[in-house]
């Protein structure tokens, strides 16, 4: 009964606030206390009892009352942080204020005139009737007082952490003298003790972190911008030296995430018996981590000159969370983080004999962003990941997610982050080497059954994405093939299944209609030829399956060498395209039985919400070329400034493929949503920049097709294979493969070209993409309560499938 009464009283207070036309004095405690003193409302209650329309009405019609409500709620949190909340009542007041602020803040952010309110020293300065409220002694902006109070409360004994007091019950630990490094929430990086689990503490931490996340979400209300120096003031202050808890809090959230084991204590179905409070905390913690790890554009995204590198070395980034992350260096810490992330990423794949017997986590997208940031900000961590085959424990779940999401347009962001991580890893030689490990754990995926290595798995999944994913994945084809090219010089033996898939891609991409239908399509052929050349030149010995597949499909290479470039053929090819606009022929790739226990990839359910993303830069903006020298070190190749003709001559290095994009759009620092890019592509026919293939254009790149190595291979091997078949009357593949296995082309092939690796490089375009993707994930994942739902978010659009 009591809770119904308190809800009723709370609702009455809200109605009074919305109907009062006169400002209520800040000193009128009887009125303001109704909101937090005697109520026991859950966060869901607060969202239900404070409707959006009423918050907006107060904001427009009695702004001073909204200002006072925010000010008083922050004041209560500050008092709780100072006193340490010794009584149950004080704890309840803090939680109620936390919930009210979580509810109201998005409506402060959506109104441009209100955004500065929390940063003014006098709450509501310049608003009628609120001038006398300047009793805040330090004259701190309200936002700073709020953030510092939240940080203090996150280390409040008997509220959010275990008390170390052994004295009489009534003695309270002094909040100001607490060394919060002794109260880190979980063992792991930089902390050895694991405090006892306490679900009340977990719940309270979750509420405070939710409010913190809401404070940081001001970023959602600003449109995408290419100016990377615009920092989020909330994050900047919270992650600065002003916050004395920055280190223990960073360590706490990182350790809570990486130590979490959703399977529980091995009891099947245990997650159905009791609520897992730790999971809610882990979700909020990982979201706090990814949004605070925002680097200053100035330092992070420009290659530093040697002198500024030294300066940066000493001081490190201003953002302490980024600073601490970049300075983790102990092997056991790396091991703890990597094993934790791998365990969580693999969780949704775990198939048990009892369906639904283990809990499936839902926050794999946040984990992928966290893994990305770890590799980006801590290069030693990246090298640690690649040092052993542990990297495969990250690779397999990523390939699973990519394969699973390929038909679902609402998960296009997940497809991008997965591909970006693999692109980043593929720039390192060790990744290619690790892929040669045999693939034995059979995660159920709807891909053909094969026996082979992790490289085969990667190729088979990429083939599936390209041939049976949805249209909007086309911008990723360049990235997928770049990854294959980057690892190709290190692949010791491809299976017959993977070899056939690569040849099928070449066949599909080298049809006339596909090559002539867009200015960039021929790049895909260049990438595949480059991968074949790398394998033939550097790994011929173990790759008889690929050599055999190339011989069987030799007509594809001959057709490419004799590609017609006359206007009539070009027109005929384009007419054919109009009749059958399918991206890639699905036939001629012998689809075999899919793995047992796998589910087919399915489109999004109708009504699924998704958030828009900005378009990604072209592959030449995403990567920079490095050449592998004899001793294995990489030398970066300076970019050739491309003139505005469609294709410049590439750098003089032989074998450099003709894949620089001069599409023009990458040079504009304007961010379009993907839908807008699609509209621009479709409307380009009527615009001035209309592109049409010409014979000169075809000749400009046809003469650069790197076919010499393959043509030489065919010239030498085809007659030998034909002779064996005639002499021995062979029709059996295995005999031919045996012959090819023992064959050699030493001295017969052209001089090996230098290995060219395209390494991922950060830029304003990808920084903006990550920001919109990350906040889009946070928006969609916080549905209970729906913190930002139906507010005027401007960083992205919310679309219904």
QUIHU-V489108 format. One record per residue. PHI is phi in degrees with one decimal (NA if undefined). PSI is psi as a letter, one per 30 degrees, with the letter a starting at -180 (NA if undefined). OMEGA is omega in whole degrees, -180 to 180 (NA if undefined). Layout:
BEGIN
PHI,PSI,OMEGA + PHI,PSI,OMEGA
END
This chain:
BEGIN
NA,e,-176 + -55.9,e,-176 + -70.4,e,178 + -64.5,e,178 + -58.5,e,-175 + -66.4,e,177 + -63.6,e,-179 + -63.6,e,179 + -63.7,e,180 + -62.8,e,-179 + -63.2,e,178 + -61.2,e,-180 + -61.4,e,180 + -62.7,e,-180 + -63.0,e,178 + -57.7,e,-177 + -61.8,e,-176 + -77.2,f,-176 + -94.4,f,-178 + -69.6,k,178 + -91.4,f,180 + -89.7,k,175 + -62.2,k,175 + -91.8,k,-178 + -63.5,k,177 + -64.2,f,-177 + -82.2,f,-177 + -79.8,i,-174 + -61.2,e,-179 + -56.1,e,180 + -70.8,e,-173 + -69.1,e,-178 + -64.3,f,179 + -57.8,f,-176 + -76.8,f,-175 + -137.4,f,-170 + -75.3,e,-171 + -110.8,g,-177 + -106.1,k,171 + -123.1,i,-178 + -106.5,k,174 + -77.8,l,179 + -64.3,e,178 + -63.8,e,177 + -59.7,e,-177 + -58.4,e,-180 + -65.2,e,-180 + -75.8,e,-173 + -88.1,f,178 + -120.0,i,-176 + -67.8,l,-179 + -54.5,e,-175 + -60.2,e,-178 + -74.2,e,177 + -62.1,e,-179 + -64.6,e,-179 + -63.3,e,179 + -62.4,e,-178 + -60.0,e,-177 + -81.6,e,-168 + -94.4,e,175 + -133.5,i,-175 + -56.2,e,-176 + -66.2,e,179 + -70.3,e,177 + -65.6,e,180 + -60.2,e,-178 + -67.7,e,179 + -59.7,e,180 + -61.9,e,-177 + -61.4,e,-178 + -67.1,e,-180 + -64.9,e,178 + -64.5,e,-179 + -58.0,e,179 + -63.8,e,179 + -65.0,e,180 + -62.5,e,179 + -62.4,e,179 + -62.7,e,-180 + -67.5,e,-180 + -76.5,e,-175 + -80.5,f,-176 + 81.9,g,176 + 47.1,h,-176 + -67.2,f,-176 + -103.8,l,177 + -59.4,e,-178 + -62.6,e,180 + -63.5,e,177 + -60.1,e,-179 + -64.5,e,178 + -60.2,e,-180 + -60.6,e,-179 + -64.9,e,180 + -63.5,e,179 + -64.4,e,179 + -58.6,e,-178 + -66.9,e,-179 + -64.0,e,-180 + -65.4,e,178 + -59.7,e,-179 + -71.7,e,-170 + -87.0,e,-172 + -51.4,e,-179 + -56.9,e,-179 + -79.8,f,172 + -72.9,e,-175 + -69.9,e,-173 + -73.7,f,-179 + -103.3,j,-175 + -55.0,e,-176 + -69.4,f,-177 + -93.8,f,-171 + -59.4,e,-179 + -82.3,f,-173 + -55.4,e,-177 + -70.4,f,-179 + -100.6,g,177 + -88.2,k,-175 + -70.8,e,176 + -91.0,j,-180 + -53.8,k,178 + 65.7,g,-179 + -53.8,k,178 + 80.3,g,177 + -100.8,k,-175 + -58.0,k,169 + 73.4,g,-178 + -118.2,g,-176 + -67.0,f,-173 + -79.4,g,-175 + -85.5,g,-176 + -81.3,h,179 + -99.5,g,180 + -70.3,j,-167 + -57.9,e,-175 + -77.6,f,-175 + 62.7,h,177 + -74.3,k,171 + -58.3,k,-178 + -56.6,e,-179 + -58.1,e,-178 + -66.3,e,179 + -58.8,e,-179 + -64.2,e,-177 + -63.4,e,-179 + -67.8,e,178 + -64.9,e,179 + -60.8,e,-179 + -60.8,e,178 + -61.3,e,-176 + -65.3,f,179 + -71.3,f,175 + -125.0,h,-177 + -103.9,j,-176 + -54.5,k,180 + 66.6,g,176 + -120.1,e,179 + -124.3,f,176 + -136.2,l,179 + -71.4,k,179 + -75.7,k,176 + -95.0,f,-177 + -69.0,k,173 + -115.4,g,-175 + -78.9,a,180 + -60.7,l,-174 + -59.7,e,-171 + -78.9,f,-178 + -77.4,k,-177 + -107.6,k,178 + -69.4,k,-179 + -74.1,j,-174 + -60.7,e,-175 + -74.2,f,-175 + -96.9,g,-179 + -67.1,k,173 + -95.8,j,-172 + -65.2,f,178 + -64.5,f,178 + -84.8,f,-175 + -115.7,g,180 + -56.9,k,-167 + -71.5,f,-173 + -154.2,k,178 + -68.4,l,179 + 152.1,b,-178 + -63.1,j,173 + 67.5,g,180 + -154.1,k,-170 + -99.7,f,-175 + -87.1,k,174 + -102.9,j,-178 + -64.6,l,179 + -61.3,k,180 + -68.4,k,177 + -141.2,j,-171 + -67.5,f,178 + -64.7,e,178 + -60.1,e,179 + -60.1,e,-180 + -63.4,e,-179 + -66.3,e,177 + -60.7,e,-178 + -59.8,e,-179 + -63.5,e,-178 + -68.7,e,179 + -66.0,e,179 + -64.2,e,177 + -65.2,e,180 + -60.8,e,179 + -60.8,e,179 + -64.8,e,176 + -58.1,e,-177 + -69.8,f,-170 + -76.4,g,174 + -52.9,f,-180 + -56.2,f,-178 + -69.8,f,-172 + -99.6,g,176 + -111.5,k,-179 + -67.4,l,179 + -57.9,k,-180 + -141.9,k,-177 + -84.6,f,-178 + -80.6,j,-174 + -75.7,f,-178 + -89.4,f,178 + -79.1,j,-177 + -96.8,l,178 + -78.9,j,-173 + -61.9,e,180 + -65.9,e,180 + -65.9,e,-177 + -57.8,e,-179 + -69.9,e,-175 + -63.5,e,-178 + -97.2,g,-180 + -106.2,l,-179 + -67.6,f,177 + -64.3,f,-178 + -93.2,j,-175 + -70.8,f,-180 + -99.3,g,-173 + -55.2,e,-177 + -66.2,e,-179 + -62.3,e,-179 + -72.9,e,176 + -57.0,e,-179 + -64.2,e,-179 + -61.6,e,-176 + -67.7,e,180 + -63.1,e,-177 + -68.5,e,179 + -61.0,e,180 + -68.6,e,-172 + -74.4,f,-180 + -91.0,f,-173 + -70.1,k,175 + -124.5,j,-172 + -68.9,f,-175 + -71.9,f,179 + 75.9,b,-174 + -98.9,h,175 + 78.3,g,179 + -89.7,j,179 + -58.4,k,176 + 64.0,g,-176 + -61.8,f,-178 + -71.6,f,178 + -86.3,f,-176 + -86.7,e,-180 + -141.7,l,-178 + -76.8,k,-180 + -94.7,j,-177 + -68.0,f,-179 + -64.6,e,-178 + -62.8,e,179 + -61.1,e,179 + -64.4,e,-179 + -61.8,e,179 + -60.9,e,180 + -65.1,e,-177 + -63.9,e,-177 + -69.3,e,178 + -69.2,e,176 + -59.9,e,-178 + -60.1,e,-173 + -70.0,e,-179 + -83.7,f,178 + -82.7,f,-178 + -79.4,i,-178 + -109.8,j,-174 + -87.1,k,174 + -60.6,k,-179 + -57.3,e,-175 + -56.6,e,-174 + -88.8,e,-166 + -73.4,e,-166 + -105.2,g,171 + -124.1,k,177 + -63.0,k,-175 + -83.3,k,174 + -76.2,l,-176 + -51.7,e,-177 + -65.8,e,-178 + -73.3,f,177 + -62.8,e,-179 + -63.5,e,-180 + -58.1,e,-176 + -62.9,e,-179 + -57.4,e,-176 + -71.6,e,-171 + -91.0,e,-176 + 74.1,l,-177 + -62.9,l,178 + -63.1,e,-179 + -69.7,j,-173 + -65.3,e,179 + -64.8,e,177 + -65.2,e,-180 + -59.1,e,-179 + -64.7,e,-179 + -61.1,e,-176 + -72.9,f,-176 + -101.5,g,174 + -63.4,k,-174 + -141.7,f,-177 + -77.0,k,-179 + -55.6,e,-177 + -66.8,f,176 + -69.0,e,177 + -58.2,e,-177 + -63.4,e,180 + -60.8,e,-178 + -67.1,e,-176 + -64.7,e,-179 + -63.6,e,179 + -62.8,e,-179 + -65.0,e,-179 + -64.0,e,-180 + -61.0,e,-178 + -71.7,e,-179 + -67.3,e,-178 + -80.6,f,-174 + -53.6,e,-178 + -66.7,f,-179 + -88.3,f,-171 + -61.5,j,178 + -103.5,k,179 + -117.5,l,-179 + -70.0,f,179 + -104.8,j,-177 + -58.6,k,179 + 62.6,g,-176 + -81.0,f,175 + -113.5,l,-178 + -73.4,k,176 + -101.3,k,180 + -76.6,l,-177 + -113.3,g,-171 + -103.5,h,-179 + -66.9,f,-180 + -67.6,e,178 + -62.3,e,180 + -63.8,e,179 + -66.5,e,177 + -64.2,e,180 + -63.3,e,179 + -61.2,e,178 + -58.1,e,-176 + -66.2,e,177 + -58.5,e,-179 + -67.9,e,-176 + -74.0,e,-174 + -92.3,f,-177 + -132.6,i,-174 + -61.8,e,180 + -66.0,e,176 + -64.9,e,179 + -57.3,e,-179 + -67.5,e,177 + -63.3,e,-179 + -58.8,e,-175 + -86.7,f,-173 + -71.3,f,-178 + -131.3,l,-178 + -77.2,g,174 + -58.2,f,180 + -59.5,f,-179 + -69.8,f,177 + -71.4,f,174 + -92.6,e,-177 + -61.3,e,-173 + -61.2,e,177 + -59.8,e,180 + -61.9,e,180 + -63.6,e,177 + -61.1,e,-179 + -63.6,e,-179 + -61.5,e,-178 + -67.6,e,-176 + -71.1,e,-174 + -95.3,g,-168 + -65.8,f,-178 + -101.0,g,-170 + -107.5,j,-175 + -66.6,f,-180 + -75.8,f,-178 + -111.1,g,-178 + -65.3,e,177 + -64.7,e,177 + -61.3,e,178 + -59.0,e,-178 + -65.5,e,-175 + -64.2,e,178 + -61.3,e,-179 + -67.8,e,179 + -60.3,e,-180 + -62.7,e,-180 + -66.2,e,177 + -64.3,e,179 + -61.6,e,-179 + -66.0,e,-174 + -69.1,f,177 + -74.2,f,-179 + -108.6,k,-177 + -53.7,e,-175 + -58.0,e,-179 + -64.3,e,178 + -58.5,e,-179 + -64.5,e,-178 + -61.4,f,-176 + -64.4,f,-179 + -75.5,f,-180 + -67.6,k,-180 + -57.2,k,-180 + -96.5,j,-176 + -118.1,f,-179 + -76.0,j,-174 + -95.0,j,174 + -71.0,k,-178 + -65.7,j,176 + -132.8,k,179 + -84.9,i,175 + -129.3,l,180 + -59.6,k,175 + -69.8,k,178 + -147.4,l,173 + -115.7,k,-178 + 176.1,b,-173 + -108.1,l,175 + -65.1,f,177 + -64.9,e,178 + -62.6,e,179 + -58.2,e,-178 + -59.9,e,-177 + -67.5,e,-179 + -64.1,e,179 + -67.0,e,180 + -60.9,e,179 + -61.1,e,-179 + -64.4,e,-180 + -63.2,e,-175 + -70.1,e,-174 + -90.1,f,-178 + -135.5,g,172 + -88.2,l,180 + -86.5,l,-174 + -52.9,e,-170 + -74.3,g,177 + -89.0,f,-177 + -53.9,e,178 + -60.6,f,-179 + -88.4,f,-177 + -56.7,e,178 + -55.7,e,-179 + -64.9,e,-178 + -60.1,e,-178 + -73.4,e,176 + -62.4,e,178 + -61.5,e,180 + -62.9,e,179 + -62.3,e,-178 + -60.3,e,-177 + -90.9,f,-171 + -55.6,e,-177 + -66.1,f,-174 + -110.3,g,-174 + -86.1,j,-170 + -76.8,e,178 + -158.6,j,178 + -82.5,k,176 + -74.1,l,179 + -63.6,e,-180 + -60.3,e,-178 + -65.2,e,180 + -60.6,e,179 + -64.3,e,180 + -63.8,e,-180 + -63.0,e,180 + -66.5,e,178 + -64.4,e,178 + -61.9,e,-179 + -61.9,e,-179 + -59.8,e,-178 + -67.7,e,-176 + -77.3,f,-175 + -102.9,g,173 + -68.3,k,-177 + -55.4,e,-173 + -64.7,e,-180 + -71.7,e,-178 + -62.7,e,-174 + -93.2,f,-171 + -90.7,f,176 + -154.1,l,-172 + -63.0,f,-174 + -104.1,f,-170 + -61.4,e,-178 + -65.8,f,178 + -57.5,e,-175 + -64.5,e,177 + -65.8,e,178 + -58.9,e,-180 + -59.9,e,-178 + -64.6,e,179 + -62.5,e,180 + -64.0,e,179 + -64.0,e,179 + -60.5,e,-180 + -60.5,e,179 + -60.0,e,-177 + -68.9,e,-178 + -65.3,e,-176 + -74.8,e,-171 + -110.4,f,-176 + -137.4,h,-176 + -60.5,e,-170 + -54.3,e,-175 + -92.2,g,-169 + -108.7,h,-179 + -63.3,f,180 + -62.8,e,-180 + -68.2,e,-180 + -61.0,e,179 + -63.1,e,180 + -62.8,e,179 + -64.0,e,180 + -63.8,e,-179 + -62.9,e,-177 + -102.1,g,-172 + -59.3,f,-179 + -60.0,e,180 + -60.6,e,-178 + -71.2,e,179 + -66.1,e,179 + -63.2,e,179 + -64.9,e,-179 + -63.9,e,-178 + -107.4,g,-177 + -57.2,k,-180 + -71.2,k,-179 + -128.6,g,-179 + -80.2,l,-176 + -56.5,e,-176 + -61.9,e,-179 + -63.9,e,-180 + -58.6,e,-179 + -63.5,e,180 + -60.3,e,-179 + -62.9,e,-178 + -70.4,e,177 + -62.0,e,-180 + -63.4,e,-179 + -61.7,e,-179 + -62.0,e,-179 + -71.2,e,-178 + -130.1,j,-174 + -77.4,g,-179 + -57.1,k,-175 + -61.2,e,-172 + -144.4,k,-179 + -65.1,k,-179 + -87.4,f,-178 + -80.7,a,175 + 59.4,g,169 + -107.0,j,-173 + -65.2,j,179 + -78.2,k,178 + -101.9,a,-179 + -63.5,k,177 + -78.4,l,-179 + -61.5,k,180 + -65.1,k,175 + 80.5,g,-176 + -89.3,l,176 + -107.1,k,176 + -68.6,l,177 + -71.4,k,-177 + -122.5,l,177 + -66.4,l,179 + -64.3,k,172 + -62.0,k,175 + -58.9,k,180 + 92.4,f,178 + -61.7,k,177 + -85.2,k,171 + -140.7,l,178 + -109.2,k,-178 + -74.3,l,179 + -125.3,l,172 + -79.6,l,-179 + -69.2,k,179 + -85.7,l,177 + -65.9,l,177 + -63.9,l,-174 + -62.3,e,-179 + -73.0,f,175 + -85.5,f,-177 + -77.7,f,-172 + -131.2,l,169 + -126.3,k,-175 + -82.4,k,173 + -128.3,k,179 + -106.6,k,179 + -84.3,k,-179 + -87.0,l,-174 + -52.7,e,-176 + -85.3,g,176 + 90.8,f,179 + -79.5,l,-178 + -108.2,k,178 + -115.2,k,-177 + -77.3,k,-178 + -98.4,k,-179 + -62.3,k,179 + -69.5,k,174 + -84.8,k,178 + -67.9,j,-176 + -78.3,k,174 + -68.8,l,-173 + -86.5,g,168 + -71.4,l,-171 + -66.4,e,179 + -135.7,k,180 + -82.3,l,171 + -68.7,k,-178 + -76.0,l,-180 + -60.0,l,-168 + -70.6,f,-176 + -65.0,k,-179 + -67.9,k,179 + 82.3,f,176 + -68.1,k,-175 + -85.3,l,-172 + -89.0,i,-174 + -123.6,g,175 + -81.1,k,-179 + -93.4,k,174 + -116.9,h,-172 + -72.1,f,177 + 88.4,e,-173 + -65.8,f,-177 + -72.0,f,-177 + -84.2,f,-179 + -88.8,k,176 + -91.1,h,180 + -111.6,k,-179 + -101.6,j,176 + -102.4,k,171 + -72.1,l,-179 + -60.4,e,-179 + -62.3,e,180 + -64.7,e,178 + -60.4,e,-180 + -62.3,e,179 + -62.0,e,-179 + -64.0,e,179 + -62.3,e,-176 + -69.4,e,-176 + -86.0,f,-176 + -64.1,f,-180 + -60.4,e,-176 + -92.5,f,-174 + -86.9,l,-176 + -69.9,f,-175 + -86.5,g,-178 + -59.2,k,-179 + -107.2,k,174 + -135.9,k,-179 + -69.5,k,178 + -125.4,l,177 + -54.7,e,-179 + -62.9,e,-179 + -63.4,e,-180 + -61.0,e,-178 + -65.0,e,-175 + -62.6,e,178 + -107.9,f,-179 + -59.9,e,-177 + -70.8,f,-180 + -100.6,f,-179 + -57.5,k,-175 + -80.4,i,-174 + -98.5,f,-171 + -56.5,e,-175 + -61.1,e,-177 + -68.5,e,180 + -62.1,e,179 + -66.4,e,179 + -59.4,e,-179 + -65.0,e,-178 + -59.5,e,-178 + -81.0,e,-168 + -87.8,e,-175 + -58.6,e,179 + -59.1,e,-179 + -65.0,e,-179 + -65.9,e,-180 + -62.1,e,-178 + -62.0,e,-180 + -59.9,e,-178 + -62.0,e,-178 + -71.2,e,-177 + -59.3,e,-173 + -99.7,g,-179 + 59.8,h,-173 + -79.6,k,167 + -126.8,g,-173 + -90.2,k,-179 + -56.3,e,-169 + -62.4,e,179 + -66.6,e,-180 + -64.1,e,180 + -61.3,e,-180 + -62.8,e,179 + -61.9,e,-178 + -63.9,e,-178 + -62.1,e,-176 + -97.1,f,180 + -75.5,l,176 + -146.2,l,178 + -119.5,g,-177 + -56.9,k,178 + 81.3,f,-177 + -99.9,f,-177 + -88.7,l,174 + -59.4,l,179 + -56.9,k,-178 + -57.3,k,178 + -78.9,l,175 + -66.9,k,176 + -73.3,k,-179 + -115.1,k,179 + -112.9,k,175 + -102.9,j,-176 + -90.1,k,177 + -60.3,k,172 + -132.4,k,-178 + -71.7,k,174 + -154.9,l,-176 + -57.7,e,-178 + -63.2,e,-179 + -73.6,e,179 + -59.5,e,-179 + -69.1,e,179 + -60.1,e,-179 + -61.9,e,-179 + -63.8,e,-178 + -68.1,e,-179 + -63.7,e,-176 + -62.3,e,-180 + -69.4,e,176 + -62.8,e,178 + -62.1,e,-178 + -61.2,e,179 + -58.1,e,-173 + -73.6,f,-175 + -84.8,f,180 + -96.0,i,-177 + -105.5,f,-179 + -133.0,j,2 + -79.9,l,-180 + -80.4,i,-168 + -57.7,e,-171 + -109.6,g,-174 + -58.2,k,177 + 65.4,g,171 + -101.4,l,-171 + -84.9,i,-180 + -72.0,k,-177 + -120.7,f,-179 + -71.2,f,-180 + -151.4,l,175 + -101.6,k,175 + -99.0,k,-176 + -120.9,k,177 + -105.7,k,-177 + -70.7,NA,NA
END
